[in-house]
Structures are given as structure tokens and as C-alpha cells.
């Protein structure tokens, strides 16, 4: 059973990240379906542009660029890990 599970954590915005196990290959699809359903309720369309701020690792952050663009989904992904007084205007 454990081989089907993957460990993850919340972003820790309360100061302490919450750890949990989720099912590999299933939980992500369920989350995506849930998000799409919510987007439809608020009239957000899949081809609309979107800013993502959810604890994603931004690989270009070590070069001082704290965001990445996902052209397939039209997502501007911001690094919540680098939101400090020094990096924000």
C-alpha cells in the first residue's frame, strides 16, 4: 500500500507545514477536476491567464528571477518562498 502513496506537505503559511499522504497518479487528477469545477462556477475559462501562488519551486530563483511562465496553461507561477521585504517592491 505504501508504494501507492506519496508524501506531501502544505505550504506552511500558518508557520507549520501539514504533512499528509496522497495516492500517486490519482490525487493530482482529482485535485485538477475539483479546481476546474470551481473555476467554472466563477466563470473562469481554461484559456484565461492565471497567476499561481501555491508553494511551487521556481527553478530560476537562484538567478534572481522569482517567477516562471507555463505557456501551455497560461500560468504565471510565482515563488512564495521568495516573498520577502528584499524581493518585493
PDB file of N, CA, C and O in Angstrom:
ATOM      1  N   UNK A   1       0.821  -1.197   0.000  1.00  0.00           N
ATOM      2  CA  UNK A   1       0.000   0.000   0.000  1.00  0.00           C
ATOM      3  C   UNK A   1       0.865   1.261   0.000  1.00  0.00           C
ATOM      4  O   UNK A   1       0.554   2.225  -0.699  1.00  0.00           O
ATOM      5  N   UNK A   2       1.952   1.259   0.783  1.00  0.00           N
ATOM      6  CA  UNK A   2       2.776   2.456   0.890  1.00  0.00           C
ATOM      7  C   UNK A   2       3.415   2.831  -0.452  1.00  0.00           C
ATOM      8  O   UNK A   2       3.703   4.004  -0.690  1.00  0.00           O
ATOM      9  N   UNK A   3       3.639   1.843  -1.333  1.00  0.00           N
ATOM     10  CA  UNK A   3       4.227   2.158  -2.636  1.00  0.00           C
ATOM     11  C   UNK A   3       3.270   2.960  -3.505  1.00  0.00           C
ATOM     12  O   UNK A   3       3.705   3.605  -4.459  1.00  0.00           O
ATOM     13  N   UNK A   4       1.976   2.935  -3.197  1.00  0.00           N
ATOM     14  CA  UNK A   4       0.989   3.707  -3.947  1.00  0.00           C
ATOM     15  C   UNK A   4       0.801   5.109  -3.383  1.00  0.00           C
ATOM     16  O   UNK A   4       0.087   5.929  -3.962  1.00  0.00           O
ATOM     17  N   UNK A   5       1.442   5.377  -2.257  1.00  0.00           N
ATOM     18  CA  UNK A   5       1.269   6.660  -1.597  1.00  0.00           C
ATOM     19  C   UNK A   5       2.492   7.544  -1.778  1.00  0.00           C
ATOM     20  O   UNK A   5       3.621   7.066  -1.883  1.00  0.00           O
ATOM     21  N   UNK A   6       2.240   8.834  -1.810  1.00  0.00           N
ATOM     22  CA  UNK A   6       3.310   9.815  -1.923  1.00  0.00           C
ATOM     23  C   UNK A   6       3.119  10.828  -0.796  1.00  0.00           C
ATOM     24  O   UNK A   6       2.000  11.264  -0.523  1.00  0.00           O
ATOM     25  N   UNK A   7       4.213  11.193  -0.152  1.00  0.00           N
ATOM     26  CA  UNK A   7       4.143  12.143   0.958  1.00  0.00           C
ATOM     27  C   UNK A   7       4.214  13.563   0.424  1.00  0.00           C
ATOM     28  O   UNK A   7       5.024  13.859  -0.455  1.00  0.00           O
ATOM     29  N   UNK A   8       3.378  14.433   0.946  1.00  0.00           N
ATOM     30  CA  UNK A   8       3.392  15.837   0.564  1.00  0.00           C
ATOM     31  C   UNK A   8       3.125  16.696   1.781  1.00  0.00           C
ATOM     32  O   UNK A   8       2.739  16.195   2.837  1.00  0.00           O
ATOM     33  N   UNK A   9       3.331  17.982   1.627  1.00  0.00           N
ATOM     34  CA  UNK A   9       3.046  18.920   2.710  1.00  0.00           C
ATOM     35  C   UNK A   9       2.327  20.137   2.153  1.00  0.00           C
ATOM     36  O   UNK A   9       2.397  20.431   0.960  1.00  0.00           O
ATOM     37  N   UNK A  10       1.642  20.829   3.033  1.00  0.00           N
ATOM     38  CA  UNK A  10       1.073  22.116   2.663  1.00  0.00           C
ATOM     39  C   UNK A  10       2.212  23.128   2.619  1.00  0.00           C
ATOM     40  O   UNK A  10       3.349  22.809   2.964  1.00  0.00           O
ATOM     41  N   UNK A  11       1.904  24.335   2.196  1.00  0.00           N
ATOM     42  CA  UNK A  11       2.923  25.366   2.091  1.00  0.00           C
ATOM     43  C   UNK A  11       3.420  25.897   3.419  1.00  0.00           C
ATOM     44  O   UNK A  11       4.460  26.555   3.466  1.00  0.00           O
ATOM     45  N   UNK A  12       2.709  25.628   4.493  1.00  0.00           N
ATOM     46  CA  UNK A  12       3.159  26.083   5.803  1.00  0.00           C
ATOM     47  C   UNK A  12       2.897  27.549   6.066  1.00  0.00           C
ATOM     48  O   UNK A  12       3.623  28.178   6.836  1.00  0.00           O
ATOM     49  N   UNK A  13       1.860  28.112   5.435  1.00  0.00           N
ATOM     50  CA  UNK A  13       1.583  29.538   5.604  1.00  0.00           C
ATOM     51  C   UNK A  13       1.205  29.893   7.039  1.00  0.00           C
ATOM     52  O   UNK A  13       1.279  31.060   7.424  1.00  0.00           O
ATOM     53  N   UNK A  14       0.800  28.906   7.834  1.00  0.00           N
ATOM     54  CA  UNK A  14       0.491  29.156   9.243  1.00  0.00           C
ATOM     55  C   UNK A  14       1.729  29.051  10.118  1.00  0.00           C
ATOM     56  O   UNK A  14       1.659  29.279  11.325  1.00  0.00           O
ATOM     57  N   UNK A  15       2.856  28.707   9.518  1.00  0.00           N
ATOM     58  CA  UNK A  15       4.102  28.562  10.256  1.00  0.00           C
ATOM     59  C   UNK A  15       4.544  27.123  10.396  1.00  0.00           C
ATOM     60  O   UNK A  15       5.729  26.858  10.596  1.00  0.00           O
ATOM     61  N   UNK A  16       3.615  26.189  10.295  1.00  0.00           N
ATOM     62  CA  UNK A  16       3.943  24.767  10.408  1.00  0.00           C
ATOM     63  C   UNK A  16       3.307  24.021   9.238  1.00  0.00           C
ATOM     64  O   UNK A  16       2.081  23.916   9.180  1.00  0.00           O
ATOM     65  N   UNK A  17       4.101  23.500   8.308  1.00  0.00           N
ATOM     66  CA  UNK A  17       3.527  22.737   7.195  1.00  0.00           C
ATOM     67  C   UNK A  17       2.822  21.477   7.701  1.00  0.00           C
ATOM     68  O   UNK A  17       3.290  20.822   8.632  1.00  0.00           O
ATOM     69  N   UNK A  18       1.702  21.153   7.080  1.00  0.00           N
ATOM     70  CA  UNK A  18       0.951  19.952   7.420  1.00  0.00           C
ATOM     71  C   UNK A  18       1.358  18.843   6.460  1.00  0.00           C
ATOM     72  O   UNK A  18       1.242  19.007   5.246  1.00  0.00           O
ATOM     73  N   UNK A  19       1.831  17.720   6.985  1.00  0.00           N
ATOM     74  CA  UNK A  19       2.229  16.586   6.159  1.00  0.00           C
ATOM     75  C   UNK A  19       1.086  15.607   5.973  1.00  0.00           C
ATOM     76  O   UNK A  19       0.276  15.412   6.878  1.00  0.00           O
ATOM     77  N   UNK A  20       1.019  14.993   4.803  1.00  0.00           N
ATOM     78  CA  UNK A  20      -0.039  14.032   4.509  1.00  0.00           C
ATOM     79  C   UNK A  20       0.406  13.115   3.377  1.00  0.00           C
ATOM     80  O   UNK A  20       1.325  13.446   2.629  1.00  0.00           O
ATOM     81  N   UNK A  21      -0.237  11.980   3.255  1.00  0.00           N
ATOM     82  CA  UNK A  21      -0.003  11.054   2.151  1.00  0.00           C
ATOM     83  C   UNK A  21      -1.149  11.168   1.162  1.00  0.00           C
ATOM     84  O   UNK A  21      -2.307  11.314   1.552  1.00  0.00           O
ATOM     85  N   UNK A  22      -0.814  11.100  -0.134  1.00  0.00           N
ATOM     86  CA  UNK A  22      -1.853  11.067  -1.160  1.00  0.00           C
ATOM     87  C   UNK A  22      -1.515   9.989  -2.172  1.00  0.00           C
ATOM     88  O   UNK A  22      -0.361   9.581  -2.303  1.00  0.00           O
ATOM     89  N   UNK A  23      -2.524   9.536  -2.880  1.00  0.00           N
ATOM     90  CA  UNK A  23      -2.372   8.411  -3.790  1.00  0.00           C
ATOM     91  C   UNK A  23      -1.715   8.851  -5.099  1.00  0.00           C
ATOM     92  O   UNK A  23      -2.213   9.753  -5.774  1.00  0.00           O
ATOM     93  N   UNK A  24      -0.605   8.217  -5.453  1.00  0.00           N
ATOM     94  CA  UNK A  24       0.125   8.551  -6.677  1.00  0.00           C
ATOM     95  C   UNK A  24      -0.771   8.363  -7.898  1.00  0.00           C
ATOM     96  O   UNK A  24      -1.471   7.357  -8.021  1.00  0.00           O
ATOM     97  N   UNK A  25      -0.738   9.346  -8.796  1.00  0.00           N
ATOM     98  CA  UNK A  25      -1.457   9.241 -10.054  1.00  0.00           C
ATOM     99  C   UNK A  25      -2.957   9.426  -9.953  1.00  0.00           C
ATOM    100  O   UNK A  25      -3.645   9.424 -10.974  1.00  0.00           O
ATOM    101  N   UNK A  26      -3.480   9.587  -8.748  1.00  0.00           N
ATOM    102  CA  UNK A  26      -4.925   9.743  -8.566  1.00  0.00           C
ATOM    103  C   UNK A  26      -5.241  11.100  -7.949  1.00  0.00           C
ATOM    104  O   UNK A  26      -6.122  11.813  -8.431  1.00  0.00           O
ATOM    105  N   UNK A  27      -4.543  11.454  -6.908  1.00  0.00           N
ATOM    106  CA  UNK A  27      -4.846  12.681  -6.174  1.00  0.00           C
ATOM    107  C   UNK A  27      -4.696  13.923  -7.046  1.00  0.00           C
ATOM    108  O   UNK A  27      -5.505  14.845  -6.942  1.00  0.00           O
ATOM    109  N   UNK A  28      -3.683  13.966  -7.896  1.00  0.00           N
ATOM    110  CA  UNK A  28      -3.471  15.133  -8.752  1.00  0.00           C
ATOM    111  C   UNK A  28      -4.631  15.315  -9.720  1.00  0.00           C
ATOM    112  O   UNK A  28      -5.085  16.437  -9.944  1.00  0.00           O
ATOM    113  N   UNK A  29      -5.115  14.215 -10.295  1.00  0.00           N
ATOM    114  CA  UNK A  29      -6.245  14.286 -11.231  1.00  0.00           C
ATOM    115  C   UNK A  29      -7.515  14.732 -10.512  1.00  0.00           C
ATOM    116  O   UNK A  29      -8.291  15.518 -11.056  1.00  0.00           O
ATOM    117  N   UNK A  30      -7.731  14.245  -9.314  1.00  0.00           N
ATOM    118  CA  UNK A  30      -8.903  14.654  -8.532  1.00  0.00           C
ATOM    119  C   UNK A  30      -8.818  16.136  -8.176  1.00  0.00           C
ATOM    120  O   UNK A  30      -9.812  16.857  -8.254  1.00  0.00           O
ATOM    121  N   UNK A  31      -7.622  16.586  -7.784  1.00  0.00           N
ATOM    122  CA  UNK A  31      -7.454  17.997  -7.455  1.00  0.00           C
ATOM    123  C   UNK A  31      -7.728  18.854  -8.685  1.00  0.00           C
ATOM    124  O   UNK A  31      -8.411  19.874  -8.591  1.00  0.00           O
ATOM    125  N   UNK A  32      -7.205  18.451  -9.823  1.00  0.00           N
ATOM    126  CA  UNK A  32      -7.412  19.205 -11.070  1.00  0.00           C
ATOM    127  C   UNK A  32      -8.899  19.282 -11.413  1.00  0.00           C
ATOM    128  O   UNK A  32      -9.390  20.347 -11.788  1.00  0.00           O
ATOM    129  N   UNK A  33      -9.619  18.170 -11.291  1.00  0.00           N
ATOM    130  CA  UNK A  33     -11.057  18.155 -11.574  1.00  0.00           C
ATOM    131  C   UNK A  33     -11.802  19.086 -10.616  1.00  0.00           C
ATOM    132  O   UNK A  33     -12.715  19.802 -11.028  1.00  0.00           O
ATOM    133  N   UNK A  34     -11.418  19.076  -9.356  1.00  0.00           N
ATOM    134  CA  UNK A  34     -12.037  19.940  -8.356  1.00  0.00           C
ATOM    135  C   UNK A  34     -11.800  21.410  -8.701  1.00  0.00           C
ATOM    136  O   UNK A  34     -12.723  22.222  -8.641  1.00  0.00           O
ATOM    137  N   UNK A  35     -10.566  21.747  -9.061  1.00  0.00           N
ATOM    138  CA  UNK A  35     -10.230  23.132  -9.402  1.00  0.00           C
ATOM    139  C   UNK A  35     -10.991  23.584 -10.641  1.00  0.00           C
ATOM    140  O   UNK A  35     -11.524  24.693 -10.669  1.00  0.00           O
ATOM    141  N   UNK A  36     -11.047  22.741 -11.661  1.00  0.00           N
ATOM    142  CA  UNK A  36     -11.774  23.095 -12.887  1.00  0.00           C
ATOM    143  C   UNK A  36     -13.252  23.335 -12.584  1.00  0.00           C
ATOM    144  O   UNK A  36     -13.853  24.268 -13.116  1.00  0.00           O
ATOM    145  N   UNK A  37     -13.833  22.497 -11.734  1.00  0.00           N
ATOM    146  CA  UNK A  37     -15.235  22.679 -11.346  1.00  0.00           C
ATOM    147  C   UNK A  37     -15.440  24.027 -10.660  1.00  0.00           C
ATOM    148  O   UNK A  37     -16.399  24.739 -10.957  1.00  0.00           O
ATOM    149  N   UNK A  38     -14.539  24.376  -9.744  1.00  0.00           N
ATOM    150  CA  UNK A  38     -14.641  25.675  -9.071  1.00  0.00           C
ATOM    151  C   UNK A  38     -14.470  26.826 -10.054  1.00  0.00           C
ATOM    152  O   UNK A  38     -15.187  27.823  -9.968  1.00  0.00           O
ATOM    153  N   UNK A  39     -13.531  26.702 -10.984  1.00  0.00           N
ATOM    154  CA  UNK A  39     -13.319  27.750 -11.983  1.00  0.00           C
ATOM    155  C   UNK A  39     -14.572  27.976 -12.815  1.00  0.00           C
ATOM    156  O   UNK A  39     -14.929  29.119 -13.100  1.00  0.00           O
ATOM    157  N   UNK A  40     -15.238  26.905 -13.204  1.00  0.00           N
ATOM    158  CA  UNK A  40     -16.473  27.042 -13.982  1.00  0.00           C
ATOM    159  C   UNK A  40     -17.540  27.788 -13.188  1.00  0.00           C
ATOM    160  O   UNK A  40     -18.307  28.564 -13.758  1.00  0.00           O
ATOM    161  N   UNK A  41     -17.594  27.564 -11.899  1.00  0.00           N
ATOM    162  CA  UNK A  41     -18.593  28.237 -11.056  1.00  0.00           C
ATOM    163  C   UNK A  41     -18.385  29.747 -11.010  1.00  0.00           C
ATOM    164  O   UNK A  41     -19.348  30.498 -10.855  1.00  0.00           O
ATOM    165  N   UNK A  42     -17.143  30.199 -11.142  1.00  0.00           N
ATOM    166  CA  UNK A  42     -16.854  31.634 -11.084  1.00  0.00           C
ATOM    167  C   UNK A  42     -16.562  32.213 -12.466  1.00  0.00           C
ATOM    168  O   UNK A  42     -16.037  33.320 -12.589  1.00  0.00           O
ATOM    169  N   UNK A  43     -16.909  31.449 -13.508  1.00  0.00           N
ATOM    170  CA  UNK A  43     -16.797  31.903 -14.901  1.00  0.00           C
ATOM    171  C   UNK A  43     -15.361  32.045 -15.393  1.00  0.00           C
ATOM    172  O   UNK A  43     -15.109  32.774 -16.352  1.00  0.00           O
ATOM    173  N   UNK A  44     -14.419  31.363 -14.752  1.00  0.00           N
ATOM    174  CA  UNK A  44     -13.033  31.343 -15.225  1.00  0.00           C
ATOM    175  C   UNK A  44     -12.935  30.318 -16.344  1.00  0.00           C
ATOM    176  O   UNK A  44     -13.415  29.193 -16.204  1.00  0.00           O
ATOM    177  N   UNK A  45     -12.322  30.698 -17.443  1.00  0.00           N
ATOM    178  CA  UNK A  45     -12.211  29.798 -18.583  1.00  0.00           C
ATOM    179  C   UNK A  45     -10.797  29.228 -18.661  1.00  0.00           C
ATOM    180  O   UNK A  45      -9.828  29.886 -18.282  1.00  0.00           O
ATOM    181  N   UNK A  46     -10.692  28.011 -19.151  1.00  0.00           N
ATOM    182  CA  UNK A  46      -9.402  27.312 -19.178  1.00  0.00           C
ATOM    183  C   UNK A  46      -8.336  28.051 -19.988  1.00  0.00           C
ATOM    184  O   UNK A  46      -7.145  27.855 -19.746  1.00  0.00           O
ATOM    185  N   UNK A  47      -8.735  28.891 -20.938  1.00  0.00           N
ATOM    186  CA  UNK A  47      -7.724  29.611 -21.719  1.00  0.00           C
ATOM    187  C   UNK A  47      -7.457  31.015 -21.159  1.00  0.00           C
ATOM    188  O   UNK A  47      -6.726  31.790 -21.775  1.00  0.00           O
ATOM    189  N   UNK A  48      -8.036  31.348 -20.004  1.00  0.00           N
ATOM    190  CA  UNK A  48      -7.723  32.612 -19.339  1.00  0.00           C
ATOM    191  C   UNK A  48      -6.328  32.529 -18.721  1.00  0.00           C
ATOM    192  O   UNK A  48      -5.859  31.452 -18.353  1.00  0.00           O
ATOM    193  N   UNK A  49      -5.683  33.672 -18.617  1.00  0.00           N
ATOM    194  CA  UNK A  49      -4.397  33.712 -17.929  1.00  0.00           C
ATOM    195  C   UNK A  49      -4.619  33.628 -16.422  1.00  0.00           C
ATOM    196  O   UNK A  49      -5.675  34.007 -15.916  1.00  0.00           O
ATOM    197  N   UNK A  50      -3.612  33.129 -15.716  1.00  0.00           N
ATOM    198  CA  UNK A  50      -3.770  32.877 -14.284  1.00  0.00           C
ATOM    199  C   UNK A  50      -2.427  33.055 -13.575  1.00  0.00           C
ATOM    200  O   UNK A  50      -1.380  32.683 -14.105  1.00  0.00           O
ATOM    201  N   UNK A  51      -2.471  33.626 -12.378  1.00  0.00           N
ATOM    202  CA  UNK A  51      -1.288  33.719 -11.526  1.00  0.00           C
ATOM    203  C   UNK A  51      -1.374  32.613 -10.481  1.00  0.00           C
ATOM    204  O   UNK A  51      -2.405  32.445  -9.829  1.00  0.00           O
ATOM    205  N   UNK A  52      -0.284  31.858 -10.326  1.00  0.00           N
ATOM    206  CA  UNK A  52      -0.247  30.735  -9.388  1.00  0.00           C
ATOM    207  C   UNK A  52       0.695  31.087  -8.242  1.00  0.00           C
ATOM    208  O   UNK A  52       1.866  31.398  -8.455  1.00  0.00           O
ATOM    209  N   UNK A  53       0.168  31.034  -7.034  1.00  0.00           N
ATOM    210  CA  UNK A  53       0.952  31.323  -5.836  1.00  0.00           C
ATOM    211  C   UNK A  53       0.593  30.250  -4.823  1.00  0.00           C
ATOM    212  O   UNK A  53      -0.321  30.421  -4.017  1.00  0.00           O
ATOM    213  N   UNK A  54       1.335  29.121  -4.871  1.00  0.00           N
ATOM    214  CA  UNK A  54       0.967  27.988  -4.024  1.00  0.00           C
ATOM    215  C   UNK A  54       2.151  27.154  -3.568  1.00  0.00           C
ATOM    216  O   UNK A  54       1.992  25.963  -3.299  1.00  0.00           O
ATOM    217  N   UNK A  55       3.298  27.731  -3.477  1.00  0.00           N
ATOM    218  CA  UNK A  55       4.433  26.976  -2.960  1.00  0.00           C
ATOM    219  C   UNK A  55       5.186  26.181  -4.009  1.00  0.00           C
ATOM    220  O   UNK A  55       5.958  25.284  -3.670  1.00  0.00           O
ATOM    221  N   UNK A  56       4.973  26.495  -5.280  1.00  0.00           N
ATOM    222  CA  UNK A  56       5.740  25.825  -6.328  1.00  0.00           C
ATOM    223  C   UNK A  56       7.206  26.227  -6.240  1.00  0.00           C
ATOM    224  O   UNK A  56       7.523  27.364  -5.890  1.00  0.00           O
ATOM    225  N   UNK A  57       8.086  25.306  -6.554  1.00  0.00           N
ATOM    226  CA  UNK A  57       9.512  25.610  -6.611  1.00  0.00           C
ATOM    227  C   UNK A  57       9.795  26.253  -7.961  1.00  0.00           C
ATOM    228  O   UNK A  57       9.522  25.665  -9.008  1.00  0.00           O
ATOM    229  N   UNK A  58      10.342  27.457  -7.931  1.00  0.00           N
ATOM    230  CA  UNK A  58      10.696  28.174  -9.156  1.00  0.00           C
ATOM    231  C   UNK A  58      12.181  27.960  -9.385  1.00  0.00           C
ATOM    232  O   UNK A  58      13.014  28.442  -8.616  1.00  0.00           O
ATOM    233  N   UNK A  59      12.507  27.240 -10.439  1.00  0.00           N
ATOM    234  CA  UNK A  59      13.889  26.811 -10.669  1.00  0.00           C
ATOM    235  C   UNK A  59      14.832  27.957 -11.027  1.00  0.00           C
ATOM    236  O   UNK A  59      16.045  27.834 -10.854  1.00  0.00           O
ATOM    237  N   UNK A  60      14.289  29.067 -11.523  1.00  0.00           N
ATOM    238  CA  UNK A  60      15.154  30.190 -11.892  1.00  0.00           C
ATOM    239  C   UNK A  60      15.409  31.134 -10.717  1.00  0.00           C
ATOM    240  O   UNK A  60      16.057  32.167 -10.889  1.00  0.00           O
ATOM    241  N   UNK A  61      14.908  30.796  -9.526  1.00  0.00           N
ATOM    242  CA  UNK A  61      15.060  31.684  -8.365  1.00  0.00           C
ATOM    243  C   UNK A  61      16.520  31.896  -7.994  1.00  0.00           C
ATOM    244  O   UNK A  61      16.884  32.962  -7.498  1.00  0.00           O
ATOM    245  N   UNK A  62      17.363  30.892  -8.229  1.00  0.00           N
ATOM    246  CA  UNK A  62      18.783  31.058  -7.891  1.00  0.00           C
ATOM    247  C   UNK A  62      19.454  32.091  -8.790  1.00  0.00           C
ATOM    248  O   UNK A  62      20.578  32.507  -8.511  1.00  0.00           O
ATOM    249  N   UNK A  63      18.788  32.510  -9.862  1.00  0.00           N
ATOM    250  CA  UNK A  63      19.310  33.556 -10.748  1.00  0.00           C
ATOM    251  C   UNK A  63      18.637  34.899 -10.470  1.00  0.00           C
ATOM    252  O   UNK A  63      18.830  35.855 -11.221  1.00  0.00           O
ATOM    253  N   UNK A  64      17.851  34.974  -9.401  1.00  0.00           N
ATOM    254  CA  UNK A  64      17.180  36.217  -9.050  1.00  0.00           C
ATOM    255  C   UNK A  64      15.856  36.424  -9.752  1.00  0.00           C
ATOM    256  O   UNK A  64      15.264  37.496  -9.631  1.00  0.00           O
ATOM    257  N   UNK A  65      15.376  35.438 -10.479  1.00  0.00           N
ATOM    258  CA  UNK A  65      14.078  35.515 -11.167  1.00  0.00           C
ATOM    259  C   UNK A  65      13.112  34.627 -10.389  1.00  0.00           C
ATOM    260  O   UNK A  65      13.221  33.402 -10.431  1.00  0.00           O
ATOM    261  N   UNK A  66      12.179  35.233  -9.689  1.00  0.00           N
ATOM    262  CA  UNK A  66      11.326  34.504  -8.759  1.00  0.00           C
ATOM    263  C   UNK A  66       9.972  34.126  -9.362  1.00  0.00           C
ATOM    264  O   UNK A  66       8.976  34.015  -8.647  1.00  0.00           O
ATOM    265  N   UNK A  67       9.945  33.934 -10.652  1.00  0.00           N
ATOM    266  CA  UNK A  67       8.729  33.513 -11.330  1.00  0.00           C
ATOM    267  C   UNK A  67       9.089  32.683 -12.555  1.00  0.00           C
ATOM    268  O   UNK A  67      10.210  32.749 -13.061  1.00  0.00           O
ATOM    269  N   UNK A  68       8.119  31.900 -13.022  1.00  0.00           N
ATOM    270  CA  UNK A  68       8.237  31.140 -14.269  1.00  0.00           C
ATOM    271  C   UNK A  68       6.912  31.241 -14.997  1.00  0.00           C
ATOM    272  O   UNK A  68       5.867  31.432 -14.374  1.00  0.00           O
ATOM    273  N   UNK A  69       6.951  31.114 -16.302  1.00  0.00           N
ATOM    274  CA  UNK A  69       5.717  31.136 -17.088  1.00  0.00           C
ATOM    275  C   UNK A  69       5.484  29.767 -17.698  1.00  0.00           C
ATOM    276  O   UNK A  69       6.387  29.184 -18.298  1.00  0.00           O
ATOM    277  N   UNK A  70       4.287  29.261 -17.546  1.00  0.00           N
ATOM    278  CA  UNK A  70       3.863  27.991 -18.136  1.00  0.00           C
ATOM    279  C   UNK A  70       2.965  28.328 -19.321  1.00  0.00           C
ATOM    280  O   UNK A  70       1.775  28.585 -19.138  1.00  0.00           O
ATOM    281  N   UNK A  71       3.524  28.332 -20.545  1.00  0.00           N
ATOM    282  CA  UNK A  71       2.735  28.752 -21.707  1.00  0.00           C
ATOM    283  C   UNK A  71       1.595  27.794 -22.052  1.00  0.00           C
ATOM    284  O   UNK A  71       0.590  28.218 -22.621  1.00  0.00           O
ATOM    285  N   UNK A  72       1.734  26.530 -21.721  1.00  0.00           N
ATOM    286  CA  UNK A  72       0.682  25.566 -22.029  1.00  0.00           C
ATOM    287  C   UNK A  72      -0.606  25.888 -21.272  1.00  0.00           C
ATOM    288  O   UNK A  72      -1.697  25.839 -21.840  1.00  0.00           O
ATOM    289  N   UNK A  73      -0.471  26.213 -20.001  1.00  0.00           N
ATOM    290  CA  UNK A  73      -1.641  26.524 -19.169  1.00  0.00           C
ATOM    291  C   UNK A  73      -1.884  28.016 -18.989  1.00  0.00           C
ATOM    292  O   UNK A  73      -2.873  28.416 -18.375  1.00  0.00           O
ATOM    293  N   UNK A  74      -0.983  28.846 -19.525  1.00  0.00           N
ATOM    294  CA  UNK A  74      -1.034  30.304 -19.363  1.00  0.00           C
ATOM    295  C   UNK A  74      -0.957  30.695 -17.886  1.00  0.00           C
ATOM    296  O   UNK A  74      -1.695  31.565 -17.424  1.00  0.00           O
ATOM    297  N   UNK A  75      -0.057  30.044 -17.155  1.00  0.00           N
ATOM    298  CA  UNK A  75       0.139  30.307 -15.735  1.00  0.00           C
ATOM    299  C   UNK A  75       1.404  31.135 -15.533  1.00  0.00           C
ATOM    300  O   UNK A  75       2.458  30.815 -16.082  1.00  0.00           O
ATOM    301  N   UNK A  76       1.295  32.181 -14.755  1.00  0.00           N
ATOM    302  CA  UNK A  76       2.460  32.878 -14.237  1.00  0.00           C
ATOM    303  C   UNK A  76       2.664  32.327 -12.833  1.00  0.00           C
ATOM    304  O   UNK A  76       1.861  32.594 -11.938  1.00  0.00           O
ATOM    305  N   UNK A  77       3.728  31.564 -12.635  1.00  0.00           N
ATOM    306  CA  UNK A  77       3.974  30.874 -11.369  1.00  0.00           C
ATOM    307  C   UNK A  77       4.955  31.704 -10.550  1.00  0.00           C
ATOM    308  O   UNK A  77       6.091  31.929 -10.969  1.00  0.00           O
ATOM    309  N   UNK A  78       4.514  32.154  -9.390  1.00  0.00           N
ATOM    310  CA  UNK A  78       5.334  32.972  -8.509  1.00  0.00           C
ATOM    311  C   UNK A  78       5.868  32.129  -7.362  1.00  0.00           C
ATOM    312  O   UNK A  78       5.195  31.214  -6.888  1.00  0.00           O
ATOM    313  N   UNK A  79       7.061  32.437  -6.926  1.00  0.00           N
ATOM    314  CA  UNK A  79       7.669  31.709  -5.814  1.00  0.00           C
ATOM    315  C   UNK A  79       7.248  32.329  -4.489  1.00  0.00           C
ATOM    316  O   UNK A  79       7.664  33.440  -4.160  1.00  0.00           O
ATOM    317  N   UNK A  80       6.430  31.619  -3.734  1.00  0.00           N
ATOM    318  CA  UNK A  80       6.035  32.120  -2.415  1.00  0.00           C
ATOM    319  C   UNK A  80       7.196  32.039  -1.428  1.00  0.00           C
ATOM    320  O   UNK A  80       7.177  32.707  -0.394  1.00  0.00           O
ATOM    321  N   UNK A  81       8.201  31.229  -1.739  1.00  0.00           N
ATOM    322  CA  UNK A  81       9.361  31.077  -0.860  1.00  0.00           C
ATOM    323  C   UNK A  81      10.252  32.320  -0.864  1.00  0.00           C
ATOM    324  O   UNK A  81      11.062  32.512   0.044  1.00  0.00           O
ATOM    325  N   UNK A  82      10.101  33.156  -1.878  1.00  0.00           N
ATOM    326  CA  UNK A  82      10.980  34.318  -2.010  1.00  0.00           C
ATOM    327  C   UNK A  82      10.232  35.636  -1.827  1.00  0.00           C
ATOM    328  O   UNK A  82      10.700  36.680  -2.282  1.00  0.00           O
ATOM    329  N   UNK A  83       9.085  35.599  -1.172  1.00  0.00           N
ATOM    330  CA  UNK A  83       8.329  36.823  -0.910  1.00  0.00           C
ATOM    331  C   UNK A  83       8.850  37.443   0.383  1.00  0.00           C
ATOM    332  O   UNK A  83       8.369  37.145   1.476  1.00  0.00           O
ATOM    333  N   UNK A  84       9.834  38.302   0.229  1.00  0.00           N
ATOM    334  CA  UNK A  84      10.454  38.950   1.383  1.00  0.00           C
ATOM    335  C   UNK A  84      10.488  40.454   1.148  1.00  0.00           C
ATOM    336  O   UNK A  84      10.206  40.916   0.043  1.00  0.00           O
ATOM    337  N   UNK A  85      10.828  41.209   2.166  1.00  0.00           N
ATOM    338  CA  UNK A  85      10.956  42.661   2.023  1.00  0.00           C
ATOM    339  C   UNK A  85      12.003  43.020   0.977  1.00  0.00           C
ATOM    340  O   UNK A  85      11.886  44.048   0.309  1.00  0.00           O
ATOM    341  N   UNK A  86      13.022  42.182   0.830  1.00  0.00           N
ATOM    342  CA  UNK A  86      14.100  42.472  -0.120  1.00  0.00           C
ATOM    343  C   UNK A  86      13.672  42.242  -1.573  1.00  0.00           C
ATOM    344  O   UNK A  86      14.161  42.929  -2.470  1.00  0.00           O
ATOM    345  N   UNK A  87      12.777  41.299  -1.815  1.00  0.00           N
ATOM    346  CA  UNK A  87      12.423  40.953  -3.196  1.00  0.00           C
ATOM    347  C   UNK A  87      11.130  41.593  -3.677  1.00  0.00           C
ATOM    348  O   UNK A  87      10.892  41.661  -4.883  1.00  0.00           O
ATOM    349  N   UNK A  88      10.291  42.063  -2.764  1.00  0.00           N
ATOM    350  CA  UNK A  88       9.028  42.692  -3.160  1.00  0.00           C
ATOM    351  C   UNK A  88       9.196  44.197  -3.238  1.00  0.00           C
ATOM    352  O   UNK A  88       9.941  44.786  -2.456  1.00  0.00           O
ATOM    353  N   UNK A  89       8.499  44.821  -4.187  1.00  0.00           N
ATOM    354  CA  UNK A  89       8.604  46.289  -4.308  1.00  0.00           C
ATOM    355  C   UNK A  89       7.999  47.014  -3.128  1.00  0.00           C
ATOM    356  O   UNK A  89       8.012  48.245  -3.087  1.00  0.00           O
TER     357      UNK A  89
END
